[in-house]
Amino acid sequence: MKSTPRVVVVGGGLAGLVAARHLAAGGVDVTLTERRPSVGGRVRTTVRDGYQFDDGFQVLFTAYPAVRRELDLEALDLRPFAPGATIARDGHRSPLVDPLRVPRAFPAALFTPDVTFGDKLRVARLRWALRNRTFDEFLESPGDSSIRAYLRELGFSDRFLERFAAPFYGGITLDRSLSTSKRIFEYTFKALSAGDTAVPAAGMGAIPGQLAAFAETEGATIETDAAVESVSTDVASRSGTDVDSSNPTDATVVVETDDVSYDADAAVVATDPPTARSLTGVDSIPTDARGCVTQYYALPADSGIGSARRIVLNADPDSAGPNHVVPTSEVAPEYAPEDVTLISATYLGDRAETDEKLAETTRRTLESWYPERTFDGFSLEHTDRIPFAQFAQPPDFHAGLPDVCDPDGPVYLAGDYTRWSSIQGAMESGRQAAKAVLEDLSG
């Protein structure tokens, strides 16, 4: 009687959890190992003293195809942001609202001084041009350029680029220079137009929590506090005949943790990019990182920034302040105790300043944006310094990314670095890795 194939998934981020779920659903004996005490990878929420602090500024785009396929959005009890943004600079704030999503806001959208009327027409034309293209087409389309070059080619003004596009897409791509691939812009622009931007009521950590529950329901075993030290191909074939170690149908794999050794028919490496490169030897795994620092601040109840659930963008390119500020508890009251208003601010890159110095910079920035307000009671509650939040995605980056089948033998890759740096990319890569494993095992 033929035994059930065994697969080890290394890493409990979104990609690994999705891979484990699909492998288990395909009839495979799956064990997922995660080095930390809990799953989640880069998508985590710290719960402390009545607060919820997501690791960095993270949101869920509900229009992403993988999000709709892999998650139960209703069960996540999502809290949506209001469409649009608030553009802020010294002594000035103005709302930028999507009149197609919020028709009653049409007058405000029409007369926003920080974006020209011509730019508003260009946004509408771009939205119409992208509406009938599929998400896959954006990544596969010929020709590429930077976001900045793309928007300039479409005729957008310098004012639009510096006051809106740079801080807004700085928050999405961690690249305020707009040197990221235009394909990322098109993909996310369509997602923003077609769905909500939201966070779960229980924090972004509810997403990997749900995926882990789905994987376990399908029969996967999840082992935490299990750091993997090596993944190696074993050239002893299942049949005992001569083998080709590069052929996944001939060899097996050994996964070593600090105290357990797993013999398996295949392994899926779903760790962070530097660890994946170290474990597999695949040099095309990108390790050029973009980082950020996100801080959370408490204010007395009912003393928030009043942005109507919209992100606040720093429109001053020379400002030392944060790239953007989020009215966290205004969007999701569950993130803070009832007597507290919680906001967050995100700085791009690795910042040398102390946590306290960054918090003071944020306070001074807010005071300049809101000169009519005082920020008494402003206090720093939490800081996340994330050196590897995304990998760099310049024009044509997609052509150089590894394939899920690039490692030798029955070893596969699952991570956003096989697609693009996003929740969508991570989840889709997990599904593609599981599909490749199942096809090879069945062959």
N, C-alpha and C positions, 0 to 999 in steps of 0.2 A: 504494500500500500504506500503510495507516494505521500511523504510528509508535507505539512504546511510550510511554505517558505517563510523564513524569518528575516526581518529587516530592522535595522537599528537606525533611528533618526537622531542625529547629533545636533542638539540645539532646540530650545523651546520657545523661539520667537514665532511670529505669525506664519512665516514660511514653513517652519518645522511642524507646527501644529496642524496646518492645512494638509501638509504631506502625510502626516500620521493618520489623519482622519480618512483621507482617500485611500491610503494603503490598506488600512483596516477594513474599510468598506469593500475593498477588492479581494478580501479573503486572506490577507497576509497577517502573520503573527508579528505585531509591531511593538517595539519598545522605544520610547523617546527618552533621551537623557538630557537633562538640563543642569548646568553647573551651579546655577543660583538656587536659593530655597523655593523660588516660585517661577512659573513660566512668564513669558511676556517679551523677552528681548528688549528692544528699544521702546516698546509700548507698555508703560507701567504707571501705576498710581500709588503714591505713598499716602497712607491714611494715618493721621496723627491729630489728637486733641480736637476732634470734630472737623478737621480740615481734610480735603482731598487735593493732593498736589500731583498733577501729571508730570512725568519726566520730560521737561521741555515743553514748548508750545506744540501741542498736537491736536488735530481735529480730524473728524471723519467726513469725507465727501461721500454722501449717500448715493450719488450717481455712478460711482465706480462700479464696473461690471462685476469684479470679484467680490466687492462688498455686498452687492445684491445677491450674489450666488452663495456665498459662504456664511453669511451672518443672518440671524433673526433680528432684524432692525427693531421690530416692535418690542421684543423682549428686552432690548437694550435701553428702552425708555429714554429716547434721545431728547436732548435739549438743543434746539437749533439757534444759531446766530441769526440775526436779522440780515437780509441781503444788503450788500454794500459795505461802506466803511466811513469813518470820520477822518478827514484830513486835518492834521494839526501842525501848527508852527507857532513861533513866538507871538503870543497875543491874539491868536486866530484859530478858529475851528470851523469847518464846514462839512456838512454831510454829503456823501456821494452815494446816492440810492439808485438801485435798478428799477426804473419805472415799469418795466415789463413784469417784474416780480412783485412790486408794490405799487400798483397803479395810483393810489392816493398820494404817493410821493412825487408824482410827475412834476408839479411846479418847483419843488425843491431841487429835483434833479436837473431841471432845465436851467436854473439860475445859479448853480454851484459855481463860485468864482474861481476855484482852483483847477477846473478843467474846462477847456474852451468848448463852445457849442459844436465846433467842427469835430473835436475829439469825441464828443458824445454821439455824433452821427457815425463816426468811424467805428465806435464800439458796437453800435446797433448793426452796422453792415457786417462787421466781423462775426457777430453772433449769428446772423442769418447765414453767412457763408459756411460756418462750421456745423450748423445744426443737423445737416443730413449726412455728414461724414461719420463713419464708425470710429470708435476709439482705437481699434487696431490700425486703422489707416494713418493715424497721426504718427505712430512709431515707425511705420513702414514706408512713409512717403519719401520720394526721392528728393535729394537736396536738403541742406540744413543751413542754419545760420544762428547767430545769437538772438536772444529775445530782443535786445536793443536794436540790432540791425533789422530784424523782422518788423518791429513796430515802426521804425523810421521809414522802411520801405512802404508801409501802409499809410504813411502820412501823418502819424501821430506827432504832436508837438513836443518840444522839450519840456514844457510845463507838465504835460501828462506823464512823460517818462520819469521826471524827477520827483514830482509831488505825489503821484499815485503808483505807477508801475514799479518803481524802484523799491519803495517800502513794502508794497503789497506782495510782489513776487520775491522780495527779499525774505519775507516771512515764509513763503512756500518753498523756495529753493535755497535759502540761506545765502543768497548771492545778490546783494543790492546793486552790483555793477551790471546786472542783466546780461552776463556773459554765458548764461546757461542756454542749452539748446532750445530753439523755438518749438520743438516737438513737445517739450514739457509744458510750455505755455499753452499750446493748442489743446493738449489733453486736459489740463486742469481748467482752462477757460470753459471748455464744453461741460466739464463736470460741475463747475460752479453755476453754469446757466441751467443745467438740467436737474439739479437736485439740491439738497440742503447741505450746509456746513454745520456740523453738530458735534456734541460730546455726549456720551452716556451719562445718565444721572449719577451712576456709581463711579464715574471716572473712566478714562481711556483704558485702564487696566481691566475693565469689564469685557473688553473685546477678546484678548487672549484667554480670559477666564471662560468665556462662552465657547471659544474654539477648542479649549482643552476638554470641556464637558462633552462637546460633540465627538471628539476623538475617542474619549473613554467610552462613550455610549456605543461606538462602533466596535470597541474591543481593544483599543490601543492601551498599552501600559505606559504611564508617565513616571519617570524616576527623576526626582530633583536632588540637589546637592551631589551631583554626579558629574564631575569635570572630566572630559575626555582628554586623554594624553596622546593617543595616536589612533590612526585609522590605516590599516595596512591590508594589502591584498595577499591572500593565501593561495599559492599556486597548486595546492593539492585539490584536484578536481573532485566533484561529487562522485564521479564514476571511477576514479583512480587511474584514468588513462592520461596520455600526454595532454597538456593544456597550453593555452595561450593566455597569459596573465592579463593581456589587454582586452580580452573578450569577456564581457560581463556574464555570458552564459557558461563559461568554463570555470572561472575562479570563484572563491568565496572571500569573505572579508573578516578581519578581526578588529574589533573596537575595544580599546583598552581605556578604562577609567582608572582613577587612583586606587580602587580596590576591587573592581570587577572586570572580567574579560568576557566579551560577547563574541561568539562565533555566529556569523550570519551569512545569508545568501546575498545580501546587499546592504549598503549603508547610504544614507542620505545625510550629507553634511550641510546643516542649516544654521551655522554659527554666524557671527559677525565676520565681515570680509577679511580682516587680518588673520583671524584664527582659521578661517576656511582656507586661505592661501597656505598657511603653515601646515595644516593637516593634510591637504591634498596635493600640494606642489603645483597648483595651477596658477601660473604667473599672470594670467589675464584677469584675475580677480582684482578689481580696482581697490586701492588702498589710499588714494588721495582724498583726504577727509575735509568735510566742512562741518564746523562745530558751532555751538551757540551756548549762551548762558541765559537761563530763565529764572527769574525771581518772582516770588509771591509776596504780596504786601497786604496787611490788614488795615482797615479804616473802621471808624465807628459805624454802626448801622445807619443806613440811609444817607451815607455821605460818599457814595461812589462817584464815578466820573460821568454818569448820566449820558452814556453814548447810545442809548436805546438798543442795547445788545449788539452793537457793531464794534468791530475792531477799530482801534485808533492808530492811525499811521503817522509816523514822524516824517513830515514833508521837507524837513531841513536837511540837505545833504551834508552840511558841515556840523551838524549837531553831535555832541558827545553822548547824547541820550540814547535810549533804547530805540530799536527799529520800529517796534510797535508795542502797544499796551492793550490788554484784553480785560474787559469788564467781567471777570470770571463768575462771580456769584450772581451777577445780573443775568447772565445767560443760564447758569445752572446753580440755583440757590443751595443745592445739596453739597456744594463744594466748601461751604463754610458754616460755622455756627450761626444761629439766628440773629445774634446781636453783633455780627461782624459783616462788613463788606470786604470781599476779597477781590483784588485785581492782580494781574501778572504783567511783567515786562520782559521782553526778550532782546538780548544783545547778540549780534552776529559775531562769529569768530571766537577765538580763545582770548579772553580778556584777562589782563594782568592785574587789574584792580582787585582789591579785597571785596568780599561780599558787602561789607558795610559802605565802602566807597561807591559801589555801583548803586546801592539802594539810595544813597544821598543824591547821586546824579539823577536817578529816576524822579525823586521828589522835586528837585529843582526844575526838571523838565516839565513835570505836571503843573508846577506853579506858574511856569511861563506860558503853558497852553491855557490854563484856567486862571487868569489874573484876578478874576472876581471871587475866587475861592481860596480857602485856607485848607491845609492838609494836616491839621492837628490830629494827633493820634496815629499818624502814619507809622507802621512798624514792619520790619522785615520778618517774615515767617519761615521762608524756605528758599533755598538756592539749589539749582541743578546746573552743574557744569558738564556739558556733553561734548567731548572732543570729537567724537565720530557720530554725528547725527545723520549725515548723508555722505555719499561719495560724490565727487565732482562729476558734472554732466555737461561738458562743453559740446559745441556742435559736433555732430557725427560720433558722439560717444557710443552710440548703440552698436556700431559695427565692431567695436573692440571688446565687447562684453563676452564672458564665457558662456558656453552652453551648459545645460544641466548635465549633459553626458561627457563633459570634457575630461574628468579624472579617469585614470586607467582602471580597468577592471570593473567590478560591480559597485562602484562608488559614484554617487550623483551629487549634484549641487542644488540647493534650494536657498534662495536669498534674493532680495530685491536687486542685487548686483547682476543677476542674469536677465533682468528686464529694465527697470528704472527705479530710482530711489523714492519709494512711496509705499503706502499701505497696499495700494493696488498691485504694485510690482511684487511685493513680498508674497501676498496671497496667491497671485497667479503663478509665481515661480514654484510654490509648494505643490500646486495642482499639476503643473507640468512635470515636476520631478517624480511625483507619484505615478503619473501616466507612463513615463519612460521606464520606471522600475517594473511596473506590472507588465508592460509589453515585453521587456527582456526576460522576465521570469516565465512568462507564458510561452516564450519562443524556445 
